[in-house]
Amino acid sequence: MTIELEKFIKNKKIWICIDVLGEAGGVFYQAIITAIELKKRFADVKFITKFKSDKENFYSKLLKENGIKIYYPISIINDYFKIKKIITNFSYFLSFLSFPIIFPLFFIFKLKIKNIKNFYMDNLVKDIFKKIFNRFYYFFDTSYRSVFLLKFFQNKNLFNLMNKIGYFNKPEIIHVFFHVGPENFINWGFRNKVKVIYYETSSADKNLPYYNKYFLESIKRTDAIFAMTENHAAKILKNFNYKGKIYNNVPSMILSNNSLSHCIKKCIKVSENINIGIAAGVVCNFKGFDISIKAMKVLKDRDITKIKLLLVGKEIDNRFRLLAKNLGVIDMVDFLGVVNLYEMEEFYKKIDIFVLPSKWEGIPTAIIEAMLHGIPVICTPVGEIPTVIKNGENGLFVNYRDYNELAKKISLLIDSPEVYLKISKNGLKSVEKFKSDYVINNIIENYMDLLSFNKRGS
């Protein structure tokens, strides 16, 4: 870091804001690494969330270890995880009450499910209510409960907390990270004439479920947006109709400088067991877990049986276990659950190929981490992934939902040592720009540029 940047950032009052620190997820880690790296450079950093984090949460422990306190509103409805558990149990209670009405619909929709009990308990509200009641199913869907909670229990307590912290220690910059509810942080900064930067870590596609009218309105109140690439910045201008400043040199993925750069991965030996890895914070459809399991079926039919699919992530239901069981590949799939940062190191050492056939993405953390370990990556060319991966050079692309093509590309890496070695070697070279020194210096330069502007409205 240059002397100028070092002098600028020292004692600068910066708030890092995110709605809640969940159990896993790239955006949580990026917010934390940003806070830690800024503190190392002697910035006055405060980390603010809307809800209390889980006591055993890996991310909250990481902040504590680096001397960063988490601020959150204290109230009877503030424990995000307890509220989520209550609503989960309530949805199952409603499912039980509705059983006499809903059960005949299994036959109306001609659903051929071997395990009716498991399917009913885990998928009734999502798959049946969605078809019948459309909008109402979102209240019960586990993947949307967090959105519901954040919308229901927001403004007053958070604003009171920020007013209290800011009364004697008003920030110069509020750096907001996207999860599912950035609006309140942005609105507080706007009202108090504090510079607000929004870190856009998704693909800026208005069709994504996260982007509603409240989100789009609040985004226009920010002073600047951090985009991952020039292409991403163009999407923000077009889809968000954004008039503020966009900095397009800030990757959403930040690798700690302590991350180990590994040697090029050895080619696969067909005689040995082969491990295929896929990872996400939460095991969900848009990440392509179902597609990966179906690819295992294709590989099994081709007599490639010395192969395992290792799935990392918290399961919101049993649908993928059921899918693997129904396809006859349950013995080829290992569900590893939530894995923290340190355990991920062991995960990457175990796997030979990483796959992520997602429907949408920004720049996924797991892809960059896999490349850092020299592991060839197979993924879909969505979001900003094509700015990092060049098909056939440092990774392989497949079409979304095409599990036959995914199986074919896995077979290619198994059968072609020269292709495997080339992609491993080139992938390792591609991740240097994601190291924290490089990214944090860009962030500080952008802070400096933003604060050099006149105050809003002057």
C-alpha positions in Angstrom: 0.0 0.0 0.0 1.3 3.4 -0.9 2.1 6.1 1.7 -0.8 8.2 0.4 -3.4 5.4 0.8 -2.0 4.5 4.3 -2.2 8.1 5.4 -5.8 8.5 4.0 -7.3 5.4 5.6 -5.8 5.8 9.1 -8.6 6.7 11.6 -11.3 6.9 8.8 -14.7 6.1 10.3 -16.2 3.3 8.2 -19.3 1.2 8.9 -19.4 -2.2 7.3 -23.1 -3.2 7.2 -24.9 -6.5 6.3 -28.3 -7.7 7.4 -27.3 -10.9 9.3 -24.2 -13.2 9.4 -25.6 -16.5 8.4 -24.0 -19.9 8.7 -22.2 -19.8 5.3 -22.0 -17.7 2.2 -19.5 -15.8 0.1 -21.0 -12.3 0.8 -20.6 -12.8 4.5 -17.0 -13.6 4.1 -16.3 -10.7 1.8 -17.9 -8.3 4.3 -15.7 -9.7 7.1 -12.4 -9.8 5.1 -13.1 -6.1 4.1 -13.6 -5.1 7.8 -10.5 -7.0 9.0 -8.2 -5.7 6.2 -9.4 -2.1 6.8 -8.8 -2.5 10.5 -5.3 -3.8 9.9 -4.7 -0.5 8.0 -5.8 1.4 11.2 -9.3 2.5 9.9 -11.9 3.0 12.6 -14.2 0.1 11.6 -17.6 -0.8 13.0 -19.5 -3.9 11.9 -23.3 -3.5 12.0 -26.0 -6.1 11.4 -29.8 -6.0 11.7 -30.0 -9.2 13.7 -28.0 -11.0 16.3 -25.7 -13.7 14.9 -25.8 -17.3 16.0 -23.5 -17.8 19.0 -21.6 -20.6 17.3 -21.3 -18.8 14.0 -17.9 -19.1 12.3 -18.1 -15.6 10.9 -18.9 -13.9 14.2 -16.0 -15.7 15.8 -13.6 -14.6 13.0 -14.6 -11.0 13.6 -14.1 -11.4 17.4 -10.6 -12.9 16.9 -9.6 -9.8 14.9 -10.9 -7.4 17.6 -14.0 -6.3 15.7 -17.3 -5.9 17.6 -20.6 -6.7 16.0 -23.3 -4.1 16.7 -26.9 -5.1 16.4 -30.3 -3.8 17.8 -31.3 -5.5 21.1 -35.0 -6.4 21.3 -37.3 -9.3 22.0 -37.7 -10.0 18.2 -34.0 -9.6 17.4 -32.8 -13.2 17.4 -33.0 -14.1 13.7 -32.3 -17.8 14.2 -35.0 -18.2 16.9 -37.5 -16.4 14.8 -36.7 -18.5 11.8 -37.1 -21.7 13.8 -40.5 -20.6 15.1 -41.8 -19.8 11.6 -40.3 -23.1 10.3 -42.3 -25.0 12.9 -45.4 -23.0 12.2 -45.2 -23.8 8.5 -45.0 -27.6 9.3 -48.0 -27.1 11.6 -50.0 -25.6 8.8 -48.9 -28.5 6.5 -50.3 -31.0 9.1 -53.6 -29.1 9.2 -53.9 -28.9 5.5 -53.1 -32.6 4.9 -56.7 -33.8 4.2 -57.1 -31.1 1.5 -53.6 -31.3 0.0 -53.0 -35.0 -0.1 -55.5 -35.7 -3.0 -53.5 -33.1 -5.1 -50.6 -35.5 -5.2 -52.7 -37.7 -7.5 -54.2 -34.7 -9.4 -50.7 -33.6 -10.3 -49.7 -37.2 -10.9 -46.6 -36.9 -8.8 -44.6 -40.2 -8.9 -42.8 -40.0 -5.6 -41.6 -43.2 -3.8 -41.3 -41.6 -0.4 -44.6 -39.7 0.1 -44.0 -39.0 3.7 -40.6 -37.2 3.2 -41.8 -35.4 0.1 -44.9 -34.1 1.9 -43.1 -32.8 4.9 -40.2 -31.2 3.0 -41.8 -30.1 -0.3 -45.5 -29.7 0.2 -45.6 -26.0 0.8 -43.1 -25.2 -1.9 -44.2 -27.4 -4.7 -48.0 -27.7 -4.2 -48.9 -24.4 -2.6 -46.8 -22.6 -5.3 -48.9 -24.1 -8.1 -52.2 -23.4 -6.3 -51.8 -20.3 -4.3 -48.8 -18.7 -6.2 -47.8 -15.7 -4.1 -48.8 -17.1 -0.7 -46.3 -19.9 -0.9 -43.5 -17.4 -0.4 -44.5 -17.0 3.3 -43.8 -20.6 3.9 -40.8 -21.3 1.6 -37.7 -21.7 3.8 -35.6 -19.9 1.2 -37.8 -16.8 1.4 -38.4 -16.8 5.2 -35.3 -14.6 5.7 -36.7 -12.1 3.3 -40.1 -12.1 5.1 -38.4 -11.7 8.5 -36.2 -8.8 7.4 -39.2 -7.0 5.8 -41.4 -7.6 8.9 -39.0 -6.6 11.7 -36.9 -3.8 10.3 -36.9 0.0 10.6 -37.2 1.3 14.1 -34.7 -0.7 16.2 -32.0 -0.6 13.5 -32.4 3.2 13.0 -32.3 3.8 16.8 -29.1 1.8 17.0 -27.4 3.6 14.1 -28.5 7.0 15.6 -27.0 6.0 18.9 -23.7 4.9 17.4 -23.5 7.8 15.0 -24.4 10.5 17.6 -20.8 10.9 18.8 -19.1 8.9 16.1 -20.7 9.7 12.8 -19.2 7.6 10.0 -17.6 9.1 6.9 -18.6 6.0 4.8 -21.2 3.4 5.1 -20.2 0.3 3.1 -23.3 -1.9 2.6 -23.0 -5.5 1.5 -25.8 -7.3 -0.2 -27.6 -10.3 1.3 -31.3 -9.8 1.2 -32.0 -6.5 2.9 -29.7 -3.5 2.3 -32.4 -0.9 2.1 -32.4 0.3 5.8 -28.7 0.9 6.0 -28.8 2.9 2.7 -31.8 4.9 3.8 -30.2 5.8 7.1 -27.0 7.1 5.3 -29.2 9.1 2.9 -31.1 10.8 5.7 -28.0 11.6 7.7 -25.9 12.8 4.7 -23.3 10.1 5.0 -21.6 8.7 1.9 -23.0 5.3 1.1 -21.4 2.6 -1.0 -23.3 -0.5 -2.1 -21.3 -3.6 -2.9 -23.2 -5.3 -5.7 -22.1 -8.9 -5.5 -24.8 -10.5 -7.7 -25.4 -10.3 -11.4 -27.5 -7.0 -11.5 -30.4 -8.9 -13.1 -33.8 -7.4 -12.3 -35.3 -10.9 -12.8 -33.6 -12.2 -9.7 -35.9 -12.8 -6.7 -33.8 -10.4 -4.5 -34.6 -7.3 -6.6 -37.9 -5.7 -5.8 -39.1 -2.2 -6.1 -38.0 -1.2 -2.6 -34.5 -2.5 -3.3 -34.3 -0.6 -6.6 -35.6 2.6 -5.1 -33.1 2.5 -2.2 -30.2 1.7 -4.6 -30.7 5.0 -6.3 -30.0 6.8 -3.0 -26.4 5.5 -2.8 -23.5 7.7 -3.6 -21.6 4.8 -5.4 -21.8 1.2 -6.3 -18.9 -1.2 -6.4 -19.1 -3.4 -9.5 -17.0 -6.4 -10.3 -16.2 -5.6 -13.9 -17.0 -3.2 -16.7 -19.6 -5.6 -18.0 -21.2 -5.7 -14.5 -21.2 -1.9 -14.3 -23.0 -1.7 -17.7 -25.7 -4.0 -16.3 -26.1 -1.8 -13.2 -26.6 1.3 -15.4 -29.1 -0.5 -17.6 -31.1 -2.6 -15.1 -31.0 -0.3 -12.1 -31.3 2.9 -14.0 -28.5 4.1 -11.7 -27.3 7.7 -11.9 -24.6 7.6 -9.2 -20.9 6.8 -9.4 -19.8 3.2 -10.3 -16.4 1.8 -9.5 -15.9 -1.3 -11.7 -12.5 -2.5 -10.3 -13.7 -4.3 -7.2 -14.1 -8.1 -7.4 -16.7 -9.5 -5.1 -14.3 -12.3 -4.1 -11.5 -11.3 -1.7 -8.8 -14.0 -0.9 -7.0 -13.4 2.3 -3.3 -12.9 1.8 -2.9 -15.9 4.1 -4.6 -18.1 1.6 -2.2 -20.8 0.4 -1.5 -21.0 -3.3 -1.3 -24.6 -4.1 0.6 -26.4 -6.8 -0.9 -27.6 -10.0 -3.3 -30.4 -9.4 -2.2 -33.9 -10.5 -4.1 -35.5 -13.3 -6.7 -38.0 -12.4 -5.9 -41.7 -12.3 -8.9 -43.6 -13.6 -8.0 -46.6 -11.3 -8.4 -44.4 -8.2 -11.5 -43.0 -6.6 -12.5 -39.6 -8.2 -14.2 -36.9 -6.1 -16.4 -34.2 -7.7 -17.1 -31.2 -5.5 -19.9 -28.7 -5.4 -20.4 -26.1 -2.7 -22.8 -23.4 -1.6 -23.9 -21.7 1.6 -27.4 -23.2 1.3 -28.1 -26.2 -0.9 -30.7 -24.8 -3.4 -31.9 -25.3 -6.9 -30.3 -22.3 -8.6 -26.8 -23.6 -7.7 -27.4 -26.8 -9.8 -27.2 -29.4 -7.1 -30.0 -31.4 -8.8 -28.2 -31.2 -12.2 -24.9 -32.5 -10.6 -26.8 -35.5 -9.1 -28.4 -36.3 -12.4 -24.9 -36.1 -14.0 -23.8 -38.8 -11.6 -26.6 -41.0 -12.9 -25.3 -40.5 -16.5 -21.8 -41.4 -15.4 -23.0 -44.5 -13.6 -24.8 -45.6 -16.7 -21.4 -45.2 -18.5 -19.8 -47.6 -16.0 -17.8 -44.8 -14.3 -18.6 -45.9 -10.8 -15.4 -45.0 -8.9 -16.7 -41.5 -8.5 -18.2 -39.5 -5.6 -20.1 -36.2 -5.6 -19.3 -34.2 -2.4 -22.0 -31.6 -1.6 -21.2 -28.8 0.8 -24.0 -26.6 2.1 -26.9 -26.5 4.5 -29.9 -28.5 3.2 -33.2 -26.6 3.4 -35.0 -29.9 2.7 -34.4 -33.5 1.6 -35.3 -33.1 -2.0 -31.7 -33.8 -3.3 -31.3 -36.8 -1.1 -34.6 -38.1 -2.5 -33.5 -37.4 -6.0 -30.2 -39.3 -5.5 -32.1 -42.2 -4.0 -34.7 -42.3 -6.7 -32.0 -42.2 -9.4 -30.1 -45.0 -7.7 -27.0 -42.9 -7.0 -27.3 -42.3 -3.3 -24.1 -44.3 -2.7 -22.3 -41.9 -5.1 -23.3 -38.7 -3.2 -22.0 -37.5 0.1 -23.9 -34.6 1.9 -21.2 -32.8 4.0 -23.5 -30.1 5.4 -22.2 -26.6 6.4 -18.4 -26.4 6.2 -16.4 -23.4 7.6 -13.4 -21.8 6.1 -10.8 -24.0 7.7 -12.7 -27.2 6.9 -13.0 -26.1 3.3 -9.3 -26.4 3.0 -9.6 -30.1 3.6 -12.6 -30.3 1.2 -10.5 -28.8 -1.7 -7.7 -31.2 -0.9 -10.1 -34.2 -1.4 -11.7 -33.2 -4.7 -10.4 -33.6 -8.2 -13.0 -31.5 -10.1 -15.2 -28.7 -9.0 -18.6 -28.1 -10.6 -21.2 -25.3 -10.2 -23.9 -25.4 -12.9 -25.8 -22.4 -11.5 -28.8 -20.6 -13.0 -27.3 -17.2 -11.9 -24.3 -15.9 -10.1 -22.0 -13.0 -9.5 -18.5 -14.3 -9.1 -18.9 -17.3 -6.8 -16.4 -17.5 -3.9 -16.1 -21.3 -4.3 -15.0 -21.1 -7.9 -12.2 -18.8 -7.1 -11.1 -20.9 -4.1 -11.2 -24.1 -6.2 -9.0 -22.4 -8.8 -6.6 -21.3 -6.1 -6.1 -24.9 -5.2 -5.4 -25.9 -8.8 -8.8 -27.7 -9.2 -10.3 -27.6 -12.7 -13.8 -25.9 -12.7 -16.9 -26.8 -14.7 -19.6 -24.2 -14.5 -22.3 -22.2 -16.4 -21.3 -18.9 -18.2 -23.7 -16.8 -16.1 -23.3 -13.5 -14.2 -19.7 -12.3 -14.2 -18.1 -15.8 -14.4 -17.1 -15.3 -18.1 -14.9 -12.4 -17.0 -12.8 -14.8 -14.9 -13.1 -18.1 -16.8 -12.4 -18.6 -20.5 -13.9 -21.8 -21.8 -11.3 -24.4 -22.6 -8.4 -22.3 -21.1 -8.8 -22.1 -17.3 -12.2 -23.8 -17.0 -15.1 -25.5 -18.9 -18.6 -24.2 -19.5 -21.8 -26.1 -19.7 -25.4 -25.0 -20.4 -27.7 -24.6 -17.5 -29.7 -27.8 -16.7 -27.8 -29.9 -19.3 -26.7 -32.7 -17.0 -25.6 -34.8 -20.0 -23.2 -32.1 -21.1 -21.9 -31.8 -17.5 -21.3 -35.6 -17.4 -19.5 -35.3 -20.7 -17.2 -32.5 -19.5 -16.4 -34.5 -16.3 -15.5 -37.4 -18.5 -13.3 -35.2 -20.6 -11.2 -34.2 -17.6 -11.0 -37.8 -16.4 -9.9 -39.1 -19.8 -7.7 -36.3 -21.0 -4.7 -35.6 -18.7 -3.4 -32.8 -21.0 -6.7 -30.9 -20.8 -6.9 -31.4 -17.0 -3.3 -30.2 -16.5 -3.8 -27.1 -18.8 -6.9 -26.0 -17.0 -5.4 -26.6 -13.5 -2.3 -24.6 -14.4 -4.2 -21.7 -16.1 -6.8 -21.5 -13.3 -4.1 -21.1 -10.7 -2.7 -18.1 -12.6 -6.1 -16.5 -12.9 -6.8 -15.8 -9.2 -3.9 -13.5 -8.2 -6.1 -10.4 -8.8 -8.4 -11.6 -6.0 -5.8 -11.4 -3.3 -6.8 -9.0 -0.5 -3.9 -6.5 -0.9 -4.9 -5.8 -4.5 -8.6 -5.6 -3.8 -8.4 -3.6 -0.6 -6.1 -1.1 -2.2 -8.7 -0.5 -4.9 -11.4 -0.1 -2.3 -9.4 2.5 -0.4 -8.6 4.4 -3.6 -12.3 4.4 -4.4 -13.1 5.7 -0.8 -10.6 8.5 -1.4 -12.2 9.4 -4.7 -15.7 9.4 -3.3 -14.9 11.5 -0.3 -13.2 14.1 -2.6 -16.6 14.9 -4.0 -18.7 17.7 -2.5 -21.2 16.6 0.0 -24.6 15.5 -1.3 -26.8 18.4 -2.2 -24.1 21.0 -2.0 
